[in-house]
Amino acid sequence: GINFFTPNEFSQQLAYMNHPSSYEIQPHMHNAVQREVQFTKEVLFIKSGKVRVDFYDDEKKYIESRVLVSGDVILLAFGGHGFEMLEDSEIIEVKQGPYVGEKDKTRFDPVSKDQIKIKE
């Protein structure tokens, strides 16, 4: 079946599908539906490598870090985030568009290395 990790109101949806061999999904198209997107949500797929993700709240305060490895997927929905490549890494990113350049994000100073808390 299909299991959505996100609530219906999220502007970016993330689900896990697990179907047996020969299962078919009926051909379909997605209808034009007016939607309003105020905040960019992004999905990252770690194709290869090892990446540390640092999470921040909406006030740019550091929360915690996680380490992602090859095959991991993450949805970044709210707050801030930063990354450090712990190994050579390939990442596939999916997010809403259109991209509006520097107006699309606010950059800020990262947490100091001695403050990093990696959550397992």
C-alpha positions as CSV (number, residue, x, y, z in Angstrom):
1,G,0.0,0.0,0.0
2,I,0.9,3.6,0.4
3,N,1.7,5.4,3.6
4,F,2.0,9.2,3.7
5,F,4.4,10.7,6.2
6,T,3.0,14.2,5.7
7,P,-0.4,15.7,6.6
8,N,-2.8,16.5,3.7
9,E,-2.3,20.3,4.2
10,F,1.5,20.2,3.5
11,S,2.4,21.8,0.1
12,Q,5.0,19.0,-0.4
13,Q,3.8,15.4,0.1
14,L,6.1,12.5,1.0
15,A,4.9,8.9,1.0
16,Y,6.3,5.4,1.0
17,M,4.8,2.8,-1.4
18,N,5.2,-0.9,-1.1
19,H,3.4,-3.0,-3.7
20,P,3.7,-6.7,-4.7
21,S,4.8,-7.8,-8.1
22,S,2.1,-7.3,-10.8
23,Y,0.3,-4.7,-8.8
24,E,-0.8,-1.9,-11.1
25,I,-1.5,1.8,-10.5
26,Q,-4.2,2.9,-12.9
27,P,-3.0,5.5,-15.4
28,H,-3.9,9.0,-14.2
29,M,-3.2,12.7,-14.6
30,H,-3.1,15.4,-12.0
31,N,-5.7,18.1,-12.4
32,A,-4.9,21.8,-12.5
33,V,-5.8,22.9,-9.0
34,Q,-5.0,26.4,-7.7
35,R,-2.6,26.2,-4.7
36,E,-0.8,28.7,-2.6
37,V,2.7,28.0,-1.5
38,Q,4.2,30.3,1.1
39,F,7.2,28.3,2.4
40,T,9.5,26.1,0.4
41,K,9.6,22.5,1.5
42,E,12.3,20.3,0.0
43,V,13.0,16.6,-0.2
44,L,16.6,15.3,-0.3
45,F,17.6,11.9,-1.4
46,I,21.1,10.9,-0.5
47,K,22.3,9.0,-3.5
48,S,25.7,8.3,-2.1
49,G,27.9,9.5,0.7
50,K,27.4,10.7,4.2
51,V,25.9,14.1,5.2
52,R,25.3,15.8,8.5
53,V,22.1,17.9,8.6
54,D,21.9,20.6,11.2
55,F,18.3,21.7,12.2
56,Y,17.3,25.1,13.4
57,D,14.0,26.5,14.6
58,D,12.2,29.5,13.0
59,E,14.2,31.9,15.2
60,K,17.5,30.4,13.7
61,K,18.3,28.6,17.1
62,Y,20.1,25.3,16.7
63,I,18.1,22.2,17.7
64,E,20.1,19.1,16.8
65,S,21.8,17.3,14.0
66,R,21.3,14.0,12.2
67,V,23.6,12.0,9.9
68,L,22.2,10.8,6.6
69,V,23.8,8.1,4.5
70,S,23.3,6.6,1.0
71,G,19.6,5.7,0.5
72,D,18.2,8.1,3.1
73,V,15.4,10.5,2.3
74,I,14.5,13.6,4.3
75,L,11.7,16.2,4.0
76,L,12.7,19.6,5.2
77,A,9.4,21.3,6.0
78,F,9.9,24.1,8.6
79,G,12.7,26.0,10.3
80,G,16.3,26.3,9.1
81,H,18.8,23.7,8.0
82,G,22.5,23.5,7.1
83,F,24.7,20.7,5.9
84,E,28.2,19.3,6.1
85,M,29.4,16.6,3.7
86,L,31.1,14.0,5.9
87,E,32.1,12.1,2.7
88,D,31.9,12.8,-1.0
89,S,28.2,12.9,-1.5
90,E,25.6,13.0,-4.3
91,I,22.2,14.4,-3.4
92,I,19.0,14.7,-5.4
93,E,16.8,17.7,-4.3
94,V,13.1,18.1,-5.1
95,K,11.3,21.3,-4.1
96,Q,8.6,23.6,-5.2
97,G,9.3,26.3,-7.8
98,P,9.7,28.7,-9.3
99,Y,13.1,29.5,-7.7
100,V,13.4,33.2,-7.0
101,G,17.1,33.4,-6.2
102,E,18.3,35.0,-3.0
103,K,14.8,36.2,-2.2
104,D,14.0,32.5,-1.6
105,K,16.2,32.1,1.5
106,T,17.7,33.9,4.5
107,R,21.3,32.8,5.3
108,F,22.6,32.9,8.8
109,D,25.7,31.7,10.8
110,P,26.0,28.0,11.5
111,V,26.2,26.5,14.9
112,S,29.8,26.2,16.2
113,K,31.3,22.7,15.8
114,D,31.7,22.3,19.5
115,Q,27.9,22.8,20.0
116,I,26.8,20.0,17.5
117,K,24.5,17.3,19.0
118,I,24.1,14.4,16.7
119,K,20.8,12.5,17.4
120,E,20.7,8.8,16.5
